[in-house]
Amino acid sequence: MKCGSCGHESEAAGEFCPRCGVRTSTTMPPLRGASAKTGPNRAMVGVSIVAIAALALAAYFGWRAFAPSGEVVKAVGNQAPVGPLTESAGKVAPTAPIATAQGTTTPEPTEVIDYLKFLKDIERRRVLTAKSQMAELLKQSSALTYAGGMADWTTNEPEKRYQEIYGKFQQSLAQWSAQWQELTAAFLAYPRAVPASCQTLRDRYYAMLGATSTAMTRVGTSFSDALSGDPSKAIDALTQMQGSGLGSASQEIREACDQADQELTSVCEKNKIRKDFDIRDDLGGGNLLGR
């Protein structure tokens, strides 16, 4: 038998060539059924394919598509953002909107925007209430001065006019507290749950409402006390209302307004919302009255 590999001829029949050891038998071994186990070469090919696919995906979507935390971050620009699947029911759990790799902007937080619109209306009402009460003080002061200058001091006319002015102011002052209580009740009656990012703002604004109502009522009471005794004391009461409006009381309002406005700015920045109004102590409106 001649070896097909090295050409050596051997008279003895054998399965292998005595020179090179190559199989010389022309008969093929019987075919075996496919093994259930994957051979080592085929396993290596599978691993290589997976590795190449992973590298290709990482290069296309960016490394954030395979975050070290194990959570897959959505990176396809045209795919609507969805939440992670729940382990139990396989449903999509709610999650915050995610910015895509192609630069798609995150949708604005509707709940925060709605609450800020509500707060803007409350602030507008606060400014109008404080301005109307300040105007009432100035009105009564002017009426008192005019009545004193035009009255006939030889009669009891000055005293009569003074009592009329005092009575009207007392009626107005009695409504001040009710006006602030009504505004505070409206502020606390927000029909939905306050967003978590706005809760500190809510607390600071509530404190500011209390400071404003307390200061305004205090000044009104001081003015009323001055009117009930010596009319000249009303001038002292008005002297305290200068600068931004309320003297020492104004400082309390200013500090409370600053804290609330700083938190408003923080909420807008965190949620990437344009701040279209301010919480100010000068009663100028803070963009609320068309300024």
Backbone as CSV, one residue per row, in Angstrom:
resi,resn,N_x,N_y,N_z,CA_x,CA_y,CA_z,C_x,C_y,C_z
1,MET,0.866,-1.193,0.000,0.000,0.000,0.000,0.898,1.237,0.000
2,LYS,0.568,2.187,-0.893,1.375,3.387,-1.025,0.774,4.513,-0.207
3,CYS,1.678,5.183,0.526,1.216,6.320,1.366,0.964,7.520,0.466
4,GLY,-0.196,8.102,0.596,-0.530,9.263,-0.228,0.170,10.520,0.214
5,SER,0.844,10.463,1.371,1.483,11.670,1.879,2.956,11.721,1.518
6,CYS,3.685,10.623,1.870,5.127,10.648,1.613,5.545,9.741,0.440
7,GLY,4.617,8.945,-0.111,4.904,8.064,-1.241,5.529,6.735,-0.852
8,HIS,5.693,6.472,0.439,6.301,5.212,0.874,5.346,4.062,0.600
9,GLU,5.936,2.966,0.025,5.146,1.787,-0.268,5.455,0.717,0.763
10,SER,4.416,0.105,1.235,4.583,-0.932,2.250,3.715,-2.115,1.879
11,GLU,4.318,-3.310,1.996,3.569,-4.510,1.671,2.554,-4.827,2.760
12,ALA,2.902,-4.485,3.956,1.985,-4.799,5.066,0.827,-3.817,5.054
13,ALA,-0.349,-4.430,5.179,-1.532,-3.554,5.234,-1.635,-2.923,6.620
14,GLY,-1.822,-1.717,6.631,-1.964,-1.003,7.921,-2.772,0.277,7.757
15,GLU,-3.260,0.745,8.872,-4.098,1.967,8.829,-3.256,3.220,8.743
16,PHE,-1.988,3.144,9.290,-1.123,4.316,9.295,0.176,4.011,8.573
17,CYS,0.793,5.013,7.935,2.070,4.865,7.234,3.180,4.694,8.269
18,PRO,4.051,3.627,8.111,5.113,3.426,9.091,6.171,4.522,9.043
19,ARG,6.256,5.299,7.922,7.270,6.350,7.831,6.785,7.674,8.417
20,CYS,5.624,8.170,7.911,5.180,9.520,8.342,4.037,9.496,9.342
21,GLY,3.416,8.330,9.514,2.343,8.212,10.498,1.002,8.711,10.029
22,VAL,0.875,9.137,8.750,-0.397,9.632,8.236,-1.306,8.461,7.937
23,ARG,-2.627,8.619,8.161,-3.585,7.561,7.900,-3.549,7.196,6.411
24,THR,-3.405,5.929,6.135,-3.343,5.452,4.757,-4.594,4.721,4.350
25,SER,-5.510,4.493,5.310,-6.722,3.754,4.986,-7.637,4.601,4.130
26,THR,-8.194,4.041,3.115,-9.087,4.771,2.231,-10.494,4.815,2.751
27,THR,-10.725,3.990,3.766,-12.074,3.979,4.325,-12.221,5.095,5.316
28,MET,-13.371,5.820,5.245,-13.633,6.931,6.136,-14.342,6.443,7.380
29,PRO,-14.050,7.019,8.527,-14.745,6.620,9.747,-16.204,7.016,9.655
30,PRO,-17.052,6.265,10.310,-18.486,6.577,10.238,-18.776,7.961,10.793
31,LEU,-19.768,8.619,10.133,-20.150,9.956,10.581,-20.843,9.891,11.927
32,ARG,-20.556,10.876,12.803,-21.175,10.954,14.106,-22.265,12.031,14.098
33,GLY,-23.214,11.857,14.939,-24.244,12.883,15.074,-23.666,14.160,15.653
34,ALA,-24.320,15.289,15.351,-23.843,16.586,15.847,-23.892,16.601,17.361
35,SER,-22.809,17.027,17.961,-22.719,17.077,19.426,-23.547,18.219,19.970
36,ALA,-24.123,18.015,21.118,-24.925,19.074,21.754,-24.055,20.192,22.262
37,LYS,-22.793,19.900,22.509,-21.878,20.916,23.032,-21.197,21.637,21.887
38,THR,-20.967,22.919,22.068,-20.271,23.717,21.071,-18.782,23.544,21.260
39,GLY,-18.077,23.293,20.169,-16.644,23.113,20.258,-15.957,24.387,20.668
40,PRO,-14.727,24.268,21.112,-14.012,25.459,21.575,-13.821,26.493,20.491
41,ASN,-13.578,26.062,19.235,-13.387,27.034,18.162,-14.674,27.795,17.879
42,ARG,-15.795,27.077,17.850,-17.078,27.721,17.581,-17.445,28.682,18.717
43,ALA,-17.115,28.314,19.953,-17.383,29.200,21.088,-16.575,30.478,20.972
44,MET,-15.319,30.366,20.549,-14.481,31.544,20.389,-15.028,32.450,19.301
45,VAL,-15.547,31.827,18.218,-16.142,32.628,17.150,-17.339,33.401,17.678
46,GLY,-18.189,32.748,18.507,-19.353,33.421,19.082,-18.959,34.576,19.975
47,VAL,-17.946,34.377,20.806,-17.469,35.451,21.685,-16.941,36.615,20.870
48,SER,-16.218,36.304,19.797,-15.668,37.366,18.951,-16.777,38.191,18.317
49,ILE,-17.839,37.516,17.842,-18.954,38.236,17.222,-19.622,39.168,18.229
50,VAL,-19.845,38.660,19.445,-20.456,39.486,20.489,-19.580,40.688,20.814
51,ALA,-18.257,40.458,20.913,-17.343,41.552,21.240,-17.340,42.609,20.148
52,ILE,-17.306,42.164,18.887,-17.314,43.115,17.772,-18.608,43.920,17.757
53,ALA,-19.735,43.233,18.009,-21.023,43.933,18.044,-21.063,44.961,19.166
54,ALA,-20.522,44.599,20.332,-20.505,45.527,21.461,-19.656,46.748,21.152
55,LEU,-18.493,46.518,20.530,-17.632,47.644,20.176,-18.295,48.540,19.143
56,ALA,-18.989,47.923,18.183,-19.668,48.715,17.156,-20.772,49.564,17.768
57,LEU,-21.564,48.981,18.675,-22.635,49.734,19.328,-22.074,50.846,20.199
58,ALA,-20.987,50.537,20.903,-20.385,51.556,21.760,-19.851,52.714,20.934
59,ALA,-19.275,52.401,19.765,-18.750,53.460,18.915,-19.865,54.298,18.313
60,TYR,-21.018,53.680,18.007,-22.110,54.398,17.354,-22.923,55.223,18.344
61,PHE,-23.292,54.616,19.464,-24.154,55.299,20.430,-23.376,56.034,21.516
62,GLY,-22.114,55.719,21.660,-21.370,56.327,22.753,-21.316,55.371,23.936
63,TRP,-20.324,55.587,24.781,-20.126,54.677,25.909,-21.281,54.725,26.892
64,ARG,-22.057,55.819,26.938,-23.175,55.923,27.875,-24.261,54.898,27.576
65,ALA,-24.239,54.338,26.373,-25.233,53.315,26.063,-25.012,52.059,26.887
66,PHE,-23.800,51.908,27.403,-23.503,50.758,28.253,-22.856,51.289,29.524
67,ALA,-23.668,51.918,30.355,-23.167,52.552,31.570,-22.626,51.496,32.520
68,PRO,-21.551,51.833,33.292,-20.992,50.870,34.246,-22.000,50.416,35.285
69,SER,-23.042,51.232,35.548,-24.024,50.859,36.559,-24.859,49.668,36.134
70,GLY,-24.802,49.331,34.857,-25.585,48.203,34.378,-26.909,48.615,33.779
71,GLU,-27.303,49.877,33.922,-28.559,50.355,33.367,-28.328,50.844,31.948
72,VAL,-29.138,50.391,31.051,-29.012,50.796,29.653,-29.657,52.152,29.469
73,VAL,-28.900,53.110,28.962,-29.405,54.454,28.730,-29.877,54.560,27.292
74,LYS,-31.090,55.039,27.097,-31.634,55.182,25.757,-30.837,56.217,24.974
75,ALA,-30.395,55.832,23.783,-29.571,56.739,23.009,-30.036,56.913,21.587
76,VAL,-31.095,56.224,21.179,-31.591,56.347,19.814,-32.416,57.607,19.697
77,GLY,-32.047,58.487,18.765,-32.691,59.786,18.690,-34.166,59.741,18.368
78,ASN,-34.602,58.844,17.481,-35.993,58.826,17.047,-36.892,57.983,17.932
79,GLN,-36.321,57.347,18.923,-37.112,56.479,19.787,-37.641,57.270,20.963
80,ALA,-38.926,57.137,21.242,-39.518,57.855,22.367,-38.924,57.343,23.663
81,PRO,-38.593,58.244,24.613,-38.018,57.811,25.883,-39.015,56.993,26.679
82,VAL,-38.553,55.866,27.156,-39.402,55.007,27.978,-38.643,54.657,29.240
83,GLY,-39.376,54.162,30.226,-38.748,53.825,31.487,-38.260,52.392,31.499
84,PRO,-37.524,52.023,32.538,-37.052,50.640,32.652,-38.217,49.700,32.893
85,LEU,-38.094,48.498,32.417,-39.156,47.517,32.608,-39.186,47.065,34.052
86,THR,-40.386,46.932,34.589,-40.511,46.427,35.948,-40.276,44.929,35.947
87,GLU,-39.731,44.417,37.045,-39.376,43.007,37.111,-40.612,42.112,37.209
88,SER,-41.695,42.647,37.787,-42.853,41.800,38.033,-43.763,41.674,36.821
89,ALA,-44.294,42.786,36.344,-45.313,42.733,35.303,-44.766,42.970,33.911
90,GLY,-43.514,43.422,33.818,-42.971,43.702,32.508,-43.488,44.977,31.904
91,LYS,-44.113,45.851,32.724,-44.639,47.116,32.233,-43.576,48.198,32.335
92,VAL,-43.805,49.290,31.627,-42.856,50.390,31.646,-43.096,51.239,32.876
93,ALA,-42.076,51.376,33.690,-42.194,52.202,34.883,-41.971,53.650,34.511
94,PRO,-42.677,54.585,35.143,-42.497,56.005,34.822,-41.105,56.471,35.173
95,THR,-40.577,57.334,34.365,-39.248,57.868,34.616,-39.160,59.251,34.024
96,ALA,-38.142,59.972,34.424,-37.955,61.326,33.904,-37.521,61.264,32.448
97,PRO,-37.893,62.262,31.647,-37.459,62.282,30.243,-35.945,62.280,30.142
98,ILE,-35.428,61.622,29.105,-33.989,61.478,28.938,-33.553,62.193,27.674
99,ALA,-32.482,62.930,27.766,-31.935,63.612,26.603,-31.251,62.590,25.709
100,THR,-31.449,62.690,24.422,-30.888,61.724,23.500,-29.524,62.169,23.020
101,ALA,-28.803,61.198,22.405,-27.451,61.479,21.944,-27.447,62.477,20.802
102,GLN,-28.563,62.557,20.044,-28.619,63.475,18.909,-28.972,64.887,19.336
103,GLY,-29.093,65.160,20.637,-29.326,66.513,21.109,-30.779,66.878,21.296
104,THR,-31.673,65.887,21.343,-33.081,66.185,21.560,-33.266,66.797,22.936
105,THR,-33.966,67.899,23.032,-34.146,68.580,24.307,-35.121,67.818,25.187
106,THR,-34.887,67.889,26.499,-35.769,67.240,27.460,-37.078,68.014,27.553
107,PRO,-38.217,67.349,27.519,-39.502,68.054,27.625,-39.597,68.839,28.927
108,GLU,-40.252,69.988,28.878,-40.389,70.821,30.064,-41.278,70.128,31.093
109,PRO,-40.938,70.272,32.375,-41.755,69.655,33.427,-43.081,70.384,33.578
110,THR,-44.138,69.792,33.098,-45.447,70.444,33.072,-45.945,70.783,34.465
111,GLU,-45.748,69.883,35.415,-46.254,70.114,36.766,-45.603,71.339,37.400
112,VAL,-44.308,71.501,37.186,-43.598,72.655,37.751,-44.066,73.943,37.078
113,ILE,-44.227,73.905,35.762,-44.677,75.089,35.027,-46.059,75.519,35.502
114,ASP,-46.946,74.558,35.682,-48.302,74.884,36.145,-48.280,75.504,37.539
115,TYR,-47.428,74.988,38.400,-47.375,75.539,39.762,-46.809,76.955,39.756
116,LEU,-45.822,77.207,38.914,-45.247,78.551,38.838,-46.250,79.547,38.253
117,LYS,-47.088,79.105,37.324,-48.151,79.979,36.817,-49.119,80.340,37.939
118,PHE,-49.455,79.344,38.735,-50.337,79.576,39.882,-49.690,80.548,40.868
119,LEU,-48.408,80.340,41.144,-47.701,81.207,42.087,-47.589,82.631,41.549
120,LYS,-47.419,82.767,40.248,-47.333,84.099,39.649,-48.622,84.875,39.862
121,ASP,-49.753,84.206,39.735,-51.037,84.874,39.964,-51.196,85.270,41.430
122,ILE,-50.764,84.393,42.344,-50.825,84.725,43.772,-49.932,85.921,44.073
123,GLU,-48.759,85.968,43.469,-47.847,87.092,43.701,-48.436,88.390,43.159
124,ARG,-49.094,88.308,42.018,-49.747,89.502,41.475,-50.806,90.024,42.446
125,ARG,-51.573,89.119,43.009,-52.602,89.522,43.970,-51.982,90.077,45.248
126,ARG,-50.855,89.511,45.654,-50.180,90.034,46.850,-49.723,91.471,46.643
127,VAL,-49.131,91.722,45.472,-48.653,93.072,45.173,-49.819,94.056,45.135
128,LEU,-50.909,93.668,44.477,-52.069,94.558,44.384,-52.686,94.817,45.758
129,THR,-52.736,93.798,46.600,-53.296,93.975,47.943,-52.448,94.929,48.766
130,ALA,-51.143,94.723,48.741,-50.252,95.599,49.500,-50.299,97.028,48.972
131,LYS,-50.348,97.181,47.644,-50.397,98.528,47.063,-51.704,99.235,47.423
132,SER,-52.806,98.501,47.407,-54.090,99.127,47.744,-54.127,99.547,49.205
133,GLN,-53.526,98.757,50.070,-53.505,99.117,51.484,-52.568,100.292,51.743
134,MET,-51.458,100.323,51.032,-50.570,101.485,51.132,-51.276,102.738,50.631
135,ALA,-52.011,102.595,49.529,-52.742,103.744,48.987,-53.791,104.235,49.976
136,GLU,-54.402,103.316,50.707,-55.402,103.700,51.704,-54.767,104.524,52.821
137,LEU,-53.574,104.147,53.228,-52.872,104.925,54.253,-52.584,106.341,53.766
138,LEU,-52.069,106.434,52.553,-51.752,107.757,52.007,-53.013,108.581,51.789
139,LYS,-54.074,107.930,51.383,-55.343,108.632,51.170,-55.859,109.231,52.474
140,GLN,-55.836,108.444,53.535,-56.327,108.942,54.816,-55.418,110.035,55.360
141,SER,-54.129,109.928,55.093,-53.211,110.979,55.532,-53.500,112.288,54.810
142,SER,-53.718,112.194,53.485,-54.030,113.409,52.719,-55.357,114.006,53.155
143,ALA,-56.345,113.142,53.401,-57.651,113.631,53.840,-57.547,114.319,55.189
144,LEU,-56.718,113.768,56.047,-56.543,114.367,57.368,-55.887,115.737,57.256
145,THR,-54.872,115.846,56.425,-54.190,117.131,56.248,-55.112,118.159,55.608
146,TYR,-55.859,117.743,54.576,-56.776,118.660,53.893,-57.883,119.125,54.834
147,ALA,-58.424,118.208,55.605,-59.503,118.572,56.530,-59.016,119.559,57.574
148,GLY,-57.795,119.363,58.044,-57.270,120.291,59.048,-57.010,121.666,58.481
149,GLY,-56.590,121.720,57.207,-56.279,123.018,56.614,-57.508,123.799,56.203
150,MET,-58.586,123.106,55.838,-59.777,123.776,55.342,-60.859,123.953,56.400
151,ALA,-60.667,123.375,57.568,-61.719,123.439,58.591,-61.737,124.798,59.274
152,ASP,-62.884,125.117,59.785,-63.051,126.348,60.569,-62.711,126.012,62.016
153,TRP,-61.560,126.470,62.449,-61.079,126.109,63.775,-61.814,126.856,64.890
154,THR,-62.688,127.759,64.504,-63.479,128.451,65.537,-64.695,127.625,65.934
155,THR,-64.921,126.549,65.219,-66.059,125.674,65.517,-65.529,124.280,65.843
156,ASN,-66.429,123.343,65.967,-66.038,121.946,66.211,-65.901,121.154,64.911
157,GLU,-65.807,121.874,63.785,-65.695,121.202,62.483,-64.440,120.344,62.370
158,PRO,-63.259,120.814,62.816,-62.071,119.963,62.706,-62.239,118.627,63.423
159,GLU,-62.797,118.671,64.607,-62.997,117.431,65.354,-63.987,116.517,64.648
160,LYS,-65.019,117.104,64.081,-66.019,116.310,63.374,-65.410,115.636,62.148
161,ARG,-64.653,116.411,61.359,-64.022,115.856,60.159,-62.998,114.778,60.535
162,TYR,-62.313,115.013,61.588,-61.306,114.058,62.043,-61.963,112.732,62.405
163,GLN,-63.069,112.787,63.092,-63.776,111.577,63.492,-64.320,110.825,62.277
164,GLU,-64.738,111.558,61.258,-65.223,110.907,60.045,-64.092,110.138,59.353
165,ILE,-62.945,110.795,59.253,-61.798,110.153,58.603,-61.354,108.935,59.398
166,TYR,-61.312,109.088,60.696,-60.889,107.979,61.553,-61.850,106.797,61.425
167,GLY,-63.139,107.084,61.375,-64.134,106.016,61.250,-64.000,105.263,59.942
168,LYS,-63.763,105.992,58.842,-63.591,105.337,57.544,-62.334,104.468,57.526
169,PHE,-61.278,104.988,58.126,-60.042,104.209,58.134,-60.194,102.945,58.974
170,GLN,-60.918,103.042,60.069,-61.154,101.869,60.903,-61.913,100.794,60.126
171,GLN,-62.853,101.220,59.303,-63.592,100.262,58.480,-62.667,99.572,57.473
172,SER,-61.784,100.362,56.873,-60.837,99.786,55.911,-59.861,98.846,56.607
173,LEU,-59.391,99.275,57.777,-58.416,98.465,58.505,-59.002,97.116,58.912
174,ALA,-60.278,97.095,59.210,-60.929,95.843,59.602,-60.937,94.838,58.453
175,GLN,-60.863,95.333,57.220,-60.879,94.445,56.057,-59.481,93.941,55.690
176,TRP,-58.444,94.616,56.184,-57.090,94.239,55.806,-56.773,92.796,56.182
177,SER,-57.036,92.448,57.417,-56.731,91.096,57.875,-57.498,90.058,57.062
178,ALA,-58.766,90.350,56.758,-59.573,89.417,55.967,-59.005,89.258,54.557
179,GLN,-58.484,90.344,53.984,-57.903,90.270,52.645,-56.673,89.355,52.620
180,TRP,-55.835,89.471,53.646,-54.647,88.628,53.690,-55.004,87.177,53.979
181,GLN,-55.993,86.963,54.813,-56.433,85.596,55.082,-57.006,84.943,53.826
182,GLU,-57.742,85.722,53.065,-58.308,85.198,51.816,-57.210,84.835,50.829
183,LEU,-56.195,85.688,50.721,-55.094,85.418,49.798,-54.300,84.192,50.247
184,THR,-54.045,84.089,51.541,-53.311,82.933,52.057,-54.082,81.643,51.820
185,ALA,-55.398,81.686,52.016,-56.227,80.505,51.769,-56.178,80.098,50.300
186,ALA,-56.185,81.081,49.404,-56.093,80.780,47.969,-54.744,80.151,47.634
187,PHE,-53.689,80.627,48.275,-52.353,80.084,48.039,-52.260,78.629,48.497
188,LEU,-52.871,78.326,49.625,-52.809,76.969,50.167,-53.784,76.018,49.481
189,ALA,-54.673,76.562,48.659,-55.708,75.733,48.026,-55.309,75.284,46.628
190,TYR,-54.013,75.130,46.370,-53.585,74.631,45.062,-54.230,73.269,44.834
191,PRO,-54.920,73.085,43.702,-55.758,71.893,43.518,-55.008,70.581,43.339
192,ARG,-53.708,70.639,43.134,-52.945,69.411,42.948,-51.797,69.345,43.945
193,ALA,-51.124,68.218,43.960,-49.968,68.080,44.841,-48.846,68.994,44.354
194,VAL,-48.226,69.690,45.284,-47.125,70.582,44.923,-45.933,69.727,44.487
195,PRO,-45.326,70.007,43.324,-44.169,69.225,42.883,-43.068,69.221,43.936
196,ALA,-42.346,68.131,44.018,-41.298,67.997,45.035,-40.259,69.107,44.932
197,SER,-39.925,69.507,43.710,-38.905,70.541,43.533,-39.406,71.933,43.900
198,CYS,-40.707,72.070,44.158,-41.287,73.377,44.490,-41.722,73.479,45.952
199,GLN,-41.493,72.450,46.739,-41.991,72.466,48.109,-41.255,73.469,48.987
200,THR,-39.957,73.611,48.797,-39.213,74.630,49.547,-39.673,76.022,49.141
201,LEU,-39.931,76.217,47.858,-40.455,77.493,47.377,-41.803,77.781,48.011
202,ARG,-42.655,76.766,48.073,-43.961,76.947,48.718,-43.804,77.384,50.165
203,ASP,-42.907,76.751,50.914,-42.727,77.082,52.327,-42.196,78.504,52.502
204,ARG,-41.249,78.887,51.655,-40.680,80.239,51.774,-41.689,81.301,51.363
205,TYR,-42.480,80.988,50.358,-43.483,81.971,49.941,-44.557,82.116,51.004
206,TYR,-44.922,81.028,51.635,-45.912,81.085,52.716,-45.388,81.943,53.868
207,ALA,-44.101,81.787,54.198,-43.498,82.611,55.247,-43.482,84.083,54.838
208,MET,-43.225,84.338,53.544,-43.220,85.714,53.059,-44.610,86.330,53.116
209,LEU,-45.642,85.557,52.797,-47.014,86.053,52.908,-47.323,86.454,54.342
210,GLY,-46.884,85.625,55.278,-47.114,85.945,56.680,-46.390,87.210,57.099
211,ALA,-45.145,87.382,56.627,-44.384,88.581,56.973,-45.029,89.828,56.380
212,THR,-45.510,89.733,55.136,-46.140,90.885,54.491,-47.434,91.273,55.187
213,SER,-48.289,90.295,55.451,-49.575,90.604,56.085,-49.379,91.141,57.495
214,THR,-48.426,90.563,58.233,-48.166,91.033,59.598,-47.643,92.460,59.595
215,ALA,-46.707,92.752,58.685,-46.124,94.091,58.629,-47.157,95.130,58.217
216,MET,-47.958,94.813,57.211,-48.963,95.768,56.755,-50.006,96.027,57.834
217,THR,-50.438,94.983,58.504,-51.423,95.159,59.573,-50.828,95.945,60.731
218,ARG,-49.554,95.703,61.015,-48.890,96.424,62.098,-48.819,97.914,61.798
219,VAL,-48.464,98.255,60.576,-48.386,99.672,60.211,-49.773,100.300,60.247
220,GLY,-50.775,99.590,59.740,-52.132,100.122,59.777,-52.621,100.351,61.188
221,THR,-52.300,99.420,62.075,-52.705,99.573,63.475,-51.987,100.746,64.126
222,SER,-50.702,100.907,63.808,-49.954,102.040,64.361,-50.551,103.359,63.892
223,PHE,-50.925,103.409,62.637,-51.527,104.626,62.106,-52.884,104.879,62.764
224,SER,-53.635,103.818,62.977,-54.933,103.960,63.632,-54.773,104.440,65.065
225,ASP,-53.784,103.900,65.755,-53.532,104.346,67.126,-53.158,105.822,67.157
226,ALA,-52.384,106.237,66.154,-52.014,107.650,66.101,-53.240,108.522,65.865
227,LEU,-54.140,108.072,65.019,-55.353,108.838,64.746,-56.287,108.875,65.948
228,SER,-56.267,107.842,66.734,-57.174,107.798,67.879,-56.733,108.716,69.006
229,GLY,-55.499,109.179,68.977,-55.008,110.084,70.007,-54.700,111.447,69.436
230,ASP,-53.447,111.777,69.376,-53.002,113.061,68.848,-52.813,112.940,67.339
231,PRO,-53.520,113.739,66.541,-53.368,113.657,65.080,-51.938,113.853,64.607
232,SER,-51.133,114.561,65.369,-49.755,114.788,64.944,-48.947,113.492,64.927
233,LYS,-49.399,112.485,65.668,-48.678,111.219,65.690,-48.819,110.472,64.367
234,ALA,-49.831,110.816,63.610,-49.985,110.184,62.297,-48.800,110.500,61.401
235,ILE,-48.239,111.694,61.557,-47.060,112.065,60.768,-45.890,111.159,61.127
236,ASP,-45.747,110.855,62.424,-44.670,109.957,62.834,-44.863,108.566,62.234
237,ALA,-46.122,108.134,62.182,-46.398,106.820,61.594,-46.067,106.797,60.113
238,LEU,-46.416,107.862,59.413,-46.119,107.930,57.980,-44.623,108.036,57.723
239,THR,-43.895,108.662,58.643,-42.450,108.801,58.475,-41.777,107.434,58.437
240,GLN,-42.373,106.472,59.139,-41.808,105.126,59.147,-41.984,104.429,57.801
241,MET,-42.896,104.944,56.987,-43.174,104.312,55.694,-42.435,105.057,54.593
242,GLN,-41.187,104.701,54.397,-40.387,105.359,53.378,-39.452,104.330,52.768
243,GLY,-38.642,104.755,51.818,-37.794,103.791,51.117,-38.663,102.878,50.275
244,SER,-38.600,101.576,50.567,-39.416,100.630,49.809,-40.801,100.508,50.386
245,GLY,-41.128,101.331,51.394,-42.525,101.396,51.766,-42.880,101.278,53.211
246,LEU,-42.119,100.546,54.021,-42.615,100.264,55.355,-41.574,100.426,56.462
247,GLY,-40.494,101.111,56.220,-39.521,101.328,57.274,-38.975,100.024,57.814
248,SER,-38.975,99.863,59.159,-38.465,98.637,59.766,-39.272,97.423,59.332
249,ALA,-40.562,97.616,59.151,-41.389,96.512,58.662,-40.977,96.108,57.255
250,SER,-40.513,97.075,56.477,-40.080,96.776,55.117,-38.884,95.835,55.111
251,GLN,-38.014,95.965,56.100,-36.855,95.081,56.179,-37.286,93.627,56.346
252,GLU,-38.309,93.396,57.133,-38.813,92.038,57.318,-39.358,91.481,56.001
253,ILE,-40.105,92.308,55.293,-40.655,91.860,54.010,-39.537,91.629,53.002
254,ARG,-38.548,92.512,53.000,-37.451,92.399,52.036,-36.709,91.076,52.218
255,GLU,-36.401,90.737,53.444,-35.673,89.496,53.691,-36.496,88.277,53.274
256,ALA,-37.789,88.296,53.590,-38.649,87.168,53.220,-38.796,87.069,51.707
257,CYS,-38.912,88.212,51.033,-39.031,88.218,49.568,-37.748,87.718,48.912
258,ASP,-36.606,88.136,49.448,-35.330,87.703,48.886,-35.178,86.185,48.972
259,GLN,-35.543,85.615,50.101,-35.424,84.166,50.262,-36.351,83.423,49.296
260,ALA,-37.581,83.917,49.171,-38.525,83.270,48.258,-38.078,83.426,46.809
261,ASP,-37.568,84.605,46.451,-37.149,84.840,45.071,-35.913,84.016,44.725
262,GLN,-35.003,83.860,45.669,-33.829,83.025,45.427,-34.234,81.579,45.157
263,GLU,-35.216,81.091,45.908,-35.674,79.725,45.691,-36.411,79.611,44.353
264,LEU,-37.148,80.657,43.978,-37.814,80.665,42.677,-36.783,80.582,41.558
265,THR,-35.706,81.340,41.679,-34.633,81.293,40.688,-34.023,79.902,40.613
266,SER,-33.811,79.291,41.771,-33.226,77.952,41.820,-34.127,76.927,41.136
267,VAL,-35.431,77.015,41.375,-36.375,76.077,40.751,-36.342,76.225,39.232
268,CYS,-36.317,77.466,38.759,-36.296,77.701,37.309,-35.011,77.171,36.681
269,GLU,-33.886,77.374,37.354,-32.615,76.913,36.810,-32.540,75.386,36.788
270,LYS,-32.998,74.747,37.851,-32.932,73.289,37.914,-33.816,72.643,36.851
271,ASN,-34.951,73.254,36.583,-35.891,72.689,35.615,-35.759,73.307,34.234
272,LYS,-34.751,74.203,34.075,-34.490,74.843,32.781,-35.736,75.565,32.263
273,ILE,-36.337,76.364,33.159,-37.527,77.143,32.835,-37.167,78.622,32.893
274,ARG,-37.677,79.382,31.930,-37.423,80.825,31.941,-38.179,81.471,33.103
275,LYS,-37.479,82.257,33.873,-38.093,82.959,35.004,-38.739,84.234,34.485
276,ASP,-40.080,84.298,34.512,-40.779,85.439,33.923,-41.417,86.352,34.963
277,PHE,-41.108,86.165,36.232,-41.564,87.110,37.251,-40.646,87.024,38.461
278,ASP,-40.659,88.057,39.260,-39.830,88.134,40.462,-40.710,88.292,41.691
279,ILE,-40.158,87.938,42.827,-40.819,88.165,44.110,-40.059,89.293,44.789
280,ARG,-40.624,90.487,44.744,-39.916,91.687,45.185,-40.629,92.357,46.339
281,ASP,-39.852,93.159,47.066,-40.396,93.826,48.248,-40.776,95.272,47.993
282,ASP,-40.465,95.796,46.822,-40.720,97.221,46.576,-42.113,97.482,46.027
283,LEU,-42.919,96.412,45.920,-44.291,96.531,45.425,-44.350,97.098,44.017
284,GLY,-43.246,96.940,43.297,-43.226,97.455,41.936,-43.821,96.500,40.925
285,GLY,-44.165,95.327,41.360,-44.823,94.400,40.446,-43.953,93.247,40.015
286,GLY,-42.636,93.454,39.891,-41.762,92.364,39.485,-42.205,91.700,38.194
287,ASN,-42.488,92.493,37.130,-42.966,91.990,35.835,-44.400,91.476,35.903
288,LEU,-45.105,91.780,36.980,-46.471,91.282,37.139,-47.507,92.263,36.619
289,LEU,-47.171,93.534,36.596,-48.143,94.561,36.245,-47.786,95.243,34.936
290,GLY,-47.179,94.496,34.032,-46.876,95.038,32.717,-45.615,95.860,32.667
291,ARG,-44.696,95.666,33.614,-43.449,96.428,33.595,-42.301,95.564,33.112
